[in-house]
Amino acid sequence: MTAWLTPEWLTGAAAALGDLALPSGRSGAVRCTVAGGGPEGADAVSTLRWDAGRLASWTEGADGPADLSLGLSAADAWSVLVGEGSLAVAFMQGRCKVEGDTGLLLELLALAATPAAGAARDAVAAATDR
């Protein structure tokens, strides 16, 4: 088991999600901020980089400019990870704060709703220690 949102967890999650593809095949960066998700309740910031539609990396911190920024509470992020909640519902209810490229957001929401993404999410959740 790997501790949630640590650099090791981000690397493992990126590997598990690596076979998923954005429908458009686009490249871009998504910044994720999990409020209270870091050590001692600090915010956990990470950056997902997509290259030609594939997740190329998921690294700790604000790694360069982002096309899209997402912000969730630790409780909402955990709920999405373990499949009890959904990113789309959190967005529609105003619990997921969004800035930037809404086209990229819509692609991510569509991808997250696929059975393949659900299976990858379940694998990551099973290997995660909160």
Protein Blocks (a to p, Z undefined) as FASTA:
>chain_A
ZZehiaklmmmmmmmmmmpccfklpacddddddehiaghhiacddddddeehiafbdced
jehjafbdcdddfklmmmmmnopacfklmmmnopaccedjfklmmmmmmmmmpmklmmmm
mmmmmmpcZZ
